């Protein structure tokens, strides 16, 4: 049995850029990071997308992966990339970890806005008090625009207030 060749698209890009990428590579098998996007949409629209991963916002090498085809080969490929794939069965919806982490990060920014504690104190409390590997500000450093994009996508989909990005997080996402 020969292992199929995959294109692994893991950059943080907008939804339109991801759609354009899939169209340009329609004849090839694609594994794509869809951390911030509703993967069901992409699976329905693009048959060449055979696996969706979630590699951003994770402080470990674990990644959630939904595999539509070539299960064993995709798992082997992701492992060869230094990732530890964890299977998520549903082809629909968003990944679990980034959705949870983005809301934790957002709440930390709301706490900072409300002057409840400093960013260092919040990170320290979450790291040592809750035993997270990193605090929410450390997790989001350099990825604020990505977190805001994920929250905006979740808010657009659900209209739930819990996904409204804080003012400070939104400000930091453009700087």
Secondary structure as UniProt FT lines:
FT   STRAND          6..9
FT   HELIX           15..24
FT   TURN            25..27
FT   STRAND          29..33
FT   TURN            35..36
FT   HELIX           39..45
FT   TURN            47..48
FT   STRAND          49..54
FT   TURN            56..57
FT   STRAND          62..67
FT   HELIX           71..80
FT   TURN            81..82
FT   STRAND          84..87
FT   HELIX           96..113
FT   TURN            114..115
FT   HELIX           119..124
FT   HELIX           125..129
FT   HELIX           136..140
FT   TURN            141..142
FT   HELIX           144..158
FT   HELIX           161..163
FT   HELIX           167..173
//
